[in-house]
Amino acid sequence: MISAQRNVPCGTINILTSVLKIGNNRSMTLVKLTEKQKKLVDTLVATGDSIKNCAKIAGYSDGEAGRVSASKALKTPHVQQYMMTAIADSMSVHATKALSRIVTLSGNAKSEYVSLEASKDLLDRAGFRAPDKVMHSHVGNVNVKIDLS
């Protein structure tokens, strides 16, 4: 399984489009991403549309044949790597917008509940999470003696 790379610089995605390395340590193979594959992945990541529609936009044949070809292309390791990199890049761009929205809600929400939840979310993401409530149980005999005299 291929994992997404984190903290990908903005220009890195353009470099990765030309040549990606795949394979094991014994024999590295250089595989070029085709323009169709690149456009397919870019369209999928940008729109979130179906594979069939994205395949049509990317230049694959219409109908079921194009969807099948695009699905096969998406399963190849070099296309998967490019897609994971494109997703990570897209997420990093959109994360700043999401953070800005949470900060705005924390300070300006009309509902106190929304403001509180946004503030708690910000603190949690900054590493200041409230401690979990823990229920303690005791195993063994417990003796209680009550003297009412």
N, CA, C and O of each residue as an XYZ file, in Angstrom:
596
protein
N       0.829     -1.180      0.000
C       0.000      0.000      0.000
C       0.873      1.243      0.000
O       1.900      1.285      0.678
N       0.482      2.223     -0.735
C       1.254      3.460     -0.864
C       0.654      4.485      0.079
O      -0.562      4.676      0.091
N       1.479      5.142      0.860
C       0.982      6.139      1.792
C       1.212      7.540      1.241
O       2.116      7.771      0.438
N       0.372      8.467      1.690
C       0.489      9.856      1.237
C       1.702     10.514      1.878
O       2.033     10.251      3.034
N       2.351     11.365      1.113
C       3.465     12.123      1.657
C       2.901     13.374      2.320
O       1.962     13.982      1.806
N       3.459     13.750      3.433
C       2.997     14.941      4.141
C       3.949     16.101      3.896
O       5.117     15.902      3.564
N       3.444     17.296      4.061
C       4.230     18.516      3.920
C       4.940     18.590      2.568
O       6.145     18.828      2.495
N       4.176     18.385      1.513
C       4.738     18.440      0.169
C       4.788     19.894     -0.270
O       3.754     20.561     -0.282
N       5.978     20.413     -0.637
C       6.064     21.789     -1.114
C       5.255     21.964     -2.392
O       5.085     21.018     -3.162
N       4.759     23.173     -2.614
C       3.868     23.448     -3.740
C       4.467     23.064     -5.083
O       3.742     22.534     -5.924
N       5.738     23.299     -5.328
C       6.338     23.009     -6.614
C       6.635     21.535     -6.842
O       6.901     21.122     -7.970
N       6.591     20.739     -5.777
C       6.946     19.331     -5.882
C       6.013     18.575     -6.807
O       6.450     17.682     -7.532
N       4.744     18.916     -6.794
C       3.773     18.182     -7.597
C       4.093     18.271     -9.083
O       3.850     17.312     -9.815
N       4.635     19.401     -9.552
C       4.998     19.530    -10.955
C       6.187     18.655    -11.306
O       6.245     18.100    -12.404
N       7.125     18.525    -10.401
C       8.287     17.689    -10.630
C       7.868     16.223    -10.706
O       8.391     15.463    -11.522
N       6.923     15.830     -9.851
C       6.497     14.438     -9.805
C       5.711     14.029    -11.036
O       5.601     12.836    -11.317
N       5.164     14.974    -11.775
C       4.380     14.606    -12.945
C       5.247     14.023    -14.053
O       4.767     13.206    -14.839
N       6.488     14.416    -14.132
C       7.312     13.952    -15.242
C       7.844     12.539    -15.024
O       7.730     11.703    -15.920
N       8.417     12.253    -13.871
C       8.991     10.930    -13.634
C       8.774     10.540    -12.186
O       9.048     11.321    -11.275
N       8.278      9.320    -11.977
C       8.102      8.793    -10.633
C       8.842      7.467    -10.532
O       8.848      6.688    -11.486
N       9.454      7.207     -9.411
C      10.150      5.947     -9.220
C       9.211      4.956     -8.554
O       8.534      5.280     -7.577
N       9.178      3.751     -9.090
C       8.426      2.676     -8.450
C       9.289      1.427     -8.485
O      10.283      1.377     -9.210
N       8.921      0.425     -7.711
C       9.634     -0.844     -7.739
C      10.234     -1.165     -6.391
O      10.006     -0.455     -5.412
N      11.009     -2.246     -6.343
C      11.647     -2.632     -5.085
C      13.099     -2.172     -5.080
O      13.557     -1.551     -6.039
N      13.806     -2.466     -4.032
C      15.185     -1.996     -3.890
C      16.133     -2.619     -4.911
O      17.144     -2.009     -5.258
N      15.828     -3.816     -5.396
C      16.730     -4.496     -6.319
C      16.700     -3.895     -7.719
O      17.740     -3.781     -8.366
N      15.511     -3.508     -8.192
C      15.441     -2.963     -9.544
C      14.437     -1.810     -9.582
O      13.225     -2.024     -9.565
N      14.952     -0.615     -9.631
C      14.095      0.562     -9.699
C      13.744      0.824    -11.161
O      14.609      0.782    -12.035
N      12.470      1.094    -11.412
C      12.011      1.356    -12.763
C      11.482      2.776    -12.815
O      10.748      3.204    -11.925
N      11.852      3.505    -13.854
C      11.318      4.845    -14.038
C      10.081      4.743    -14.913
O      10.136      4.181    -16.007
N       8.976      5.276    -14.443
C       7.724      5.220    -15.179
C       7.214      6.636    -15.353
O       7.087      7.388    -14.386
N       6.921      6.994    -16.603
C       6.397      8.327    -16.871
C       4.882      8.324    -16.757
O       4.211      7.378    -17.171
N       4.366      9.387    -16.197
C       2.926      9.590    -16.101
C       2.457     10.182    -17.427
O       2.995     11.192    -17.880
N       1.459      9.559    -18.049
C       0.964     10.104    -19.318
C       0.102     11.335    -19.047
O      -0.356     11.550    -17.925
N      -0.110     12.132    -20.078
C      -0.965     13.319    -19.929
C      -2.382     12.926    -19.534
O      -3.018     13.615    -18.737
N      -2.886     11.815    -20.090
C      -4.232     11.336    -19.739
C      -4.302     10.973    -18.262
O      -5.244     11.347    -17.564
N      -3.294     10.239    -17.792
C      -3.271      9.834    -16.389
C      -3.209     11.049    -15.474
O      -3.919     11.119    -14.471
N      -2.356     12.000    -15.824
C      -2.219     13.216    -15.023
C      -3.533     13.987    -14.994
O      -3.975     14.424    -13.931
N      -4.151     14.154    -16.145
C      -5.404     14.900    -16.214
C      -6.520     14.158    -15.471
O      -7.365     14.788    -14.834
N      -6.526     12.827    -15.549
C      -7.519     12.028    -14.829
C      -7.411     12.269    -13.329
O      -8.407     12.556    -12.664
N      -6.203     12.150    -12.806
C      -5.988     12.339    -11.366
C      -6.297     13.776    -10.958
O      -6.977     14.004     -9.958
N      -5.804     14.740    -11.723
C      -6.052     16.145    -11.391
C      -7.544     16.453    -11.364
O      -8.008     17.192    -10.495
N      -8.301     15.892    -12.309
C      -9.748     16.116    -12.363
C     -10.444     15.443    -11.189
O     -11.334     16.032    -10.575
N     -10.043     14.210    -10.870
C     -10.623     13.511     -9.720
C     -10.406     14.277     -8.422
O     -11.329     14.451     -7.626
N      -9.177     14.730     -8.220
C      -8.851     15.435     -6.973
C      -9.549     16.788     -6.910
O     -10.033     17.185     -5.850
N      -9.606     17.496     -8.030
C     -10.201     18.835     -8.034
C     -11.719     18.803     -7.916
O     -12.307     19.645     -7.237
N     -12.366     17.825     -8.580
C     -13.834     17.840     -8.632
C     -14.492     16.820     -7.728
O     -15.604     17.048     -7.249
N     -13.825     15.691     -7.481
C     -14.446     14.621     -6.704
C     -15.546     13.921     -7.486
O     -16.363     13.203     -6.909
N     -15.569     14.128     -8.800
C     -16.595     13.553     -9.668
C     -16.343     12.056     -9.844
O     -15.349     11.528     -9.347
N     -17.239     11.380    -10.546
C     -17.105      9.938    -10.777
C     -15.935      9.658    -11.717
O     -15.508     10.528    -12.478
N     -15.429      8.437    -11.650
C     -14.331      8.042    -12.533
C     -14.770      8.141    -13.982
O     -13.989      8.548    -14.842
N     -16.009      7.774    -14.260
C     -16.518      7.811    -15.631
C     -16.478      9.231    -16.194
O     -16.012      9.436    -17.315
N     -16.961     10.211    -15.432
C     -16.958     11.607    -15.896
C     -15.538     12.165    -15.995
O     -15.213     12.876    -16.947
N     -14.699     11.846    -15.018
C     -13.322     12.337    -15.044
C     -12.548     11.715    -16.199
O     -11.708     12.374    -16.812
N     -12.826     10.447    -16.498
C     -12.165      9.782    -17.621
C     -12.522     10.465    -18.931
O     -11.664     10.651    -19.794
N     -13.779     10.836    -19.078
C     -14.229     11.526    -20.296
C     -13.510     12.866    -20.442
O     -13.042     13.209    -21.527
N     -13.424     13.621    -19.346
C     -12.740     14.917    -19.361
C     -11.258     14.752    -19.688
O     -10.669     15.581    -20.381
N     -10.654     13.658    -19.174
C      -9.219     13.425    -19.375
C      -8.887     12.905    -20.766
O      -7.713     12.824    -21.129
N      -9.893     12.554    -21.543
C      -9.633     12.112    -22.909
C      -9.728     10.615    -23.129
O      -9.381     10.128    -24.205
N     -10.196      9.869    -22.121
C     -10.417      8.448    -22.323
C     -11.683      8.281    -23.161
O     -12.475      9.216    -23.284
N     -11.875      7.099    -23.734
C     -13.039      6.883    -24.596
C     -14.332      6.996    -23.779
O     -14.337      6.795    -22.565
N     -15.412      7.319    -24.467
C     -16.707      7.492    -23.803
C     -17.255      6.157    -23.291
O     -16.889      5.085    -23.774
N     -18.122      6.258    -22.323
C     -18.844      5.090    -21.842
C     -18.059      4.207    -20.911
O     -17.124      4.634    -20.233
N     -18.480      2.939    -20.904
C     -17.928      1.960    -19.973
C     -16.464      1.646    -20.267
O     -15.688      1.414    -19.340
N     -16.081      1.635    -21.531
C     -14.692      1.337    -21.899
C     -13.736      2.368    -21.309
O     -12.662      2.012    -20.824
N     -14.117      3.632    -21.345
C     -13.281      4.683    -20.769
C     -13.170      4.561    -19.264
O     -12.103      4.778    -18.691
N     -14.282      4.210    -18.624
C     -14.280      4.036    -17.167
C     -13.370      2.884    -16.769
O     -12.606      2.994    -15.810
N     -13.450      1.783    -17.502
C     -12.618      0.615    -17.199
C     -11.141      0.947    -17.395
O     -10.313      0.595    -16.555
N     -10.808      1.616    -18.487
C      -9.406      1.999    -18.746
C      -8.895      2.936    -17.661
O      -7.771      2.786    -17.184
N      -9.717      3.898    -17.274
C      -9.315      4.835    -16.228
C      -9.147      4.122    -14.891
O      -8.211      4.410    -14.146
N     -10.050      3.193    -14.584
C      -9.944      2.434    -13.329
C      -8.656      1.628    -13.288
O      -7.990      1.569    -12.255
N      -8.304      1.010    -14.401
C      -7.048      0.254    -14.468
C      -5.844      1.175    -14.284
O      -4.889      0.835    -13.586
N      -5.905      2.339    -14.916
C      -4.802      3.296    -14.784
C      -4.643      3.740    -13.335
O      -3.522      3.895    -12.851
N      -5.760      3.946    -12.640
C      -5.710      4.403    -11.248
C      -5.135      3.356    -10.305
O      -4.726      3.686     -9.191
N      -5.100      2.108    -10.733
C      -4.569      1.036     -9.889
C      -3.065      0.848    -10.043
O      -2.457      0.107     -9.271
N      -2.457      1.501    -11.019
C      -1.020      1.336    -11.210
C      -0.259      2.127    -10.136
O      -0.697      3.208     -9.745
N       0.860      1.605     -9.663
C       1.581      2.242     -8.557
C       1.998      3.689     -8.821
O       1.883      4.530     -7.930
N       2.477      3.992    -10.017
C       2.946      5.361    -10.260
C       1.780      6.354    -10.305
O       1.942      7.509     -9.912
N       0.617      5.922    -10.776
C      -0.556      6.797    -10.777
C      -1.075      6.958     -9.351
O      -1.477      8.054     -8.959
N      -1.070      5.880     -8.574
C      -1.484      5.963     -7.165
C      -0.589      6.917     -6.387
O      -1.073      7.707     -5.577
N       0.714      6.845     -6.631
C       1.649      7.736     -5.941
C       1.364      9.189     -6.296
O       1.342     10.056     -5.423
N       1.146      9.450     -7.576
C       0.828     10.813     -8.001
C      -0.477     11.280     -7.362
O      -0.587     12.425     -6.925
N      -1.468     10.384     -7.310
C      -2.756     10.754     -6.731
C      -2.620     11.062     -5.234
O      -3.209     12.030     -4.752
N      -1.859     10.262     -4.502
C      -1.663     10.512     -3.069
C      -0.952     11.850     -2.849
O      -1.272     12.582     -1.913
N       0.001     12.157     -3.705
C       0.715     13.433     -3.607
C      -0.230     14.594     -3.932
O      -0.210     15.622     -3.256
N      -1.053     14.426     -4.964
C      -2.010     15.473     -5.337
C      -3.045     15.695     -4.244
O      -3.430     16.833     -3.976
N      -3.498     14.621     -3.612
C      -4.460     14.732     -2.517
C      -3.826     15.449     -1.330
O      -4.438     16.340     -0.741
N      -2.604     15.065     -0.979
C      -1.911     15.722      0.139
C      -1.716     17.202     -0.140
O      -1.886     18.031      0.754
N      -1.362     17.540     -1.372
C      -1.168     18.933     -1.754
C      -2.484     19.698     -1.655
O      -2.523     20.814     -1.137
N      -3.548     19.099     -2.150
C      -4.870     19.736     -2.089
C      -5.328     19.924     -0.643
O      -5.882     20.964     -0.285
N      -5.093     18.914      0.173
C      -5.494     19.016      1.576
C      -4.725     20.113      2.298
O      -5.298     20.824      3.123
N      -3.449     20.260      2.005
C      -2.670     21.291      2.685
C      -3.160     22.682      2.294
O      -3.161     23.592      3.123
N      -3.576     22.853      1.042
C      -4.115     24.144      0.602
C      -5.454     24.423      1.286
O      -5.696     25.535      1.756
N      -6.320     23.410      1.339
C      -7.647     23.610      1.916
C      -7.630     23.655      3.445
O      -8.556     24.184      4.060
N      -6.593     23.107      4.053
C      -6.497     23.116      5.510
C      -6.408     24.536      6.052
O      -6.964     24.831      7.110
N      -5.718     25.414      5.341
C      -5.605     26.799      5.817
C      -6.959     27.493      5.801
O      -7.268     28.288      6.688
N      -7.770     27.187      4.782
C      -9.107     27.762      4.713
C      -9.991     27.231      5.852
O     -10.755     27.980      6.461
N      -9.872     25.935      6.121
C     -10.653     25.320      7.190
C     -10.242     25.879      8.560
O     -11.092     26.156      9.407
N      -8.948     26.038      8.761
C      -8.465     26.601     10.024
C      -8.974     28.023     10.211
O      -9.397     28.397     11.304
N      -8.934     28.807      9.156
C      -9.435     30.174      9.224
C     -10.912     30.196      9.609
O     -11.344     31.046     10.387
N     -11.670     29.274      9.069
C     -13.100     29.198      9.372
C     -13.329     28.838     10.840
O     -14.200     29.410     11.494
N     -12.549     27.894     11.350
C     -12.697     27.499     12.756
C     -12.334     28.660     13.677
O     -13.013     28.888     14.678
N     -11.277     29.392     13.352
C     -10.886     30.557     14.157
C     -11.995     31.603     14.136
O     -12.313     32.183     15.174
N     -12.583     31.852     12.975
C     -13.675     32.812     12.861
C     -14.873     32.372     13.695
O     -15.462     33.183     14.409
N     -15.235     31.101     13.610
C     -16.363     30.592     14.394
C     -16.083     30.674     15.886
O     -16.982     30.951     16.680
N     -14.842     30.434     16.261
C     -14.480     30.497     17.669
C     -14.728     31.885     18.249
O     -15.181     32.008     19.387
N     -14.438     32.922     17.484
C     -14.576     34.281     18.002
C     -15.859     34.994     17.636
O     -16.274     35.909     18.347
N     -16.512     34.594     16.522
C     -17.634     35.387     16.023
C     -18.942     34.637     15.825
O     -19.895     35.216     15.302
N     -19.025     33.378     16.220
C     -20.253     32.618     15.995
C     -21.407     33.214     16.804
O     -21.217     33.671     17.932
N     -22.593     33.205     16.219
C     -23.777     33.716     16.915
C     -24.175     32.800     18.063
O     -24.668     33.258     19.093
N     -23.958     31.510     17.879
C     -24.301     30.534     18.903
C     -23.113     30.322     19.839
O     -21.985     30.104     19.395
N     -23.387     30.390     21.134
C     -22.321     30.137     22.109
C     -21.829     28.706     22.010
O     -20.646     28.435     22.216
N     -22.742     27.780     21.691
C     -22.360     26.374     21.562
C     -21.360     26.190     20.411
O     -20.354     25.498     20.567
N     -21.638     26.810     19.264
C     -20.747     26.701     18.111
C     -19.394     27.319     18.441
O     -18.353     26.761     18.095
N     -19.407     28.467     19.107
C     -18.166     29.127     19.493
C     -17.352     28.250     20.443
O     -16.138     28.119     20.289
N     -18.025     27.652     21.422
C     -17.355     26.769     22.377
C     -16.755     25.555     21.674
O     -15.604     25.202     21.933
N     -17.515     24.913     20.791
C     -17.026     23.732     20.087
C     -15.835     24.074     19.186
O     -14.879     23.303     19.106
N     -15.889     25.218     18.512
C     -14.774     25.640     17.662
C     -13.540     25.909     18.520
O     -12.427     25.543     18.142
N     -13.733     26.544     19.665
C     -12.607     26.822     20.571
C     -12.005     25.527     21.097
O     -10.784     25.388     21.153
N     -12.852     24.581     21.483
C     -12.358     23.293     21.973
C     -11.597     22.556     20.868
O     -10.576     21.921     21.131
N     -12.095     22.641     19.637
C     -11.427     21.987     18.515
C     -10.047     22.600     18.270
O      -9.081     21.880     18.018
N      -9.960     23.919     18.345
C      -8.663     24.588     18.176
C      -7.679     24.163     19.259
O      -6.525     23.847     18.965
N      -8.134     24.155     20.511
C      -7.268     23.732     21.613
C      -6.826     22.279     21.445
O      -5.668     21.942     21.690
N      -7.752     21.431     21.027
C      -7.443     20.019     20.835
C      -6.369     19.848     19.763
O      -5.427     19.077     19.946
N      -6.506     20.557     18.653
C      -5.536     20.442     17.562
C      -4.183     21.049     17.925
O      -3.159     20.683     17.347
N      -4.182     21.970     18.877
C      -2.926     22.578     19.327
C      -2.241     21.728     20.396
O      -1.149     22.061     20.856
N      -2.890     20.627     20.790
C      -2.295     19.729     21.774
C      -2.756     19.953     23.189
O      -2.201     19.366     24.117
N      -3.761     20.789     23.380
C      -4.277     21.075     24.722
C      -5.640     20.424     24.895
O      -6.636     21.097     25.161
N      -5.668     19.127     24.745
C      -6.922     18.380     24.839
C      -7.300     18.186     26.297
O      -6.443     17.927     27.142
N      -8.595     18.313     26.587
C      -9.085     18.078     27.940
C      -8.900     16.598     28.272
O      -9.041     15.742     27.399
N      -8.584     16.296     29.535
C      -8.399     14.888     29.892
C      -9.705     14.117     29.735
O     -10.789     14.635     30.002
N      -9.576     12.873     29.298
C     -10.751     12.011     29.176
C     -11.263     11.677     30.556
O     -10.488     11.530     31.502
N     -12.573     11.559     30.667
C     -13.163     11.137     31.937
C     -12.899      9.651     32.092
O     -13.166      8.855     31.192
N     -12.368      9.295     33.255
C     -11.995      7.908     33.493
C     -12.817      7.372     34.649
O     -12.937      8.013     35.693
N     -13.380      6.195     34.454
C     -14.117      5.537     35.533
C     -13.183      4.502     36.150
O     -12.685      3.613     35.459
N     -12.954      4.624     37.435
C     -12.073      3.692     38.124
C     -12.910      2.580     38.727
O     -13.984      2.823     39.277
N     -12.416      1.375     38.619
C     -13.100      0.248     39.255
C     -12.121     -0.451     40.187
O     -10.910     -0.451     39.970
N     -12.670     -1.031     41.203
C     -11.856     -1.711     42.200
C     -12.191     -3.185     42.163
O     -13.361     -3.561     42.228
N     -11.175     -4.023     42.060
C     -11.381     -5.458     42.042
C     -11.003     -6.001     43.410
O      -9.934     -5.696     43.938
N     -11.880     -6.797     43.972
C     -11.601     -7.387     45.275
C     -12.699     -7.037     46.268
O     -13.739     -6.494     45.897
N     -12.459     -7.350     47.513
C     -13.447     -7.113     48.565
C     -13.372     -5.681     49.061
O     -12.292     -5.129     49.272
N     -14.539     -5.099     49.241
C     -14.620     -3.764     49.803
C     -15.512     -3.860     51.040
O     -16.656     -4.307     50.952
N     -14.990     -3.444     52.179
C     -15.766     -3.485     53.411
C     -16.086     -2.073     53.845
O     -15.200     -1.223     53.917
N     -17.355     -1.821     54.134
C     -17.775     -0.520     54.613
C     -18.471     -0.717     55.956
O     -19.395     -1.519     56.089
N     -18.003      0.032     56.936
C     -18.595     -0.066     58.271
C     -19.126      1.298     58.652
O     -18.376      2.272     58.710
N     -20.416      1.366     58.911
C     -21.040      2.641     59.274
C     -21.504      2.528     60.729
O     -22.290      1.650     61.086
N     -21.004      3.425     61.537
C     -21.359      3.455     62.951
C     -22.247      4.660     63.190
O     -21.787      5.797     63.081
N     -23.514      4.431     63.516
C     -24.471      5.520     63.682
C     -24.668      5.885     65.166
O     -25.602      6.619     65.489
N     -23.850      5.413     66.031
C     -24.040      5.745     67.432
C     -23.436      7.041     67.849
O     -23.536      7.423     69.015
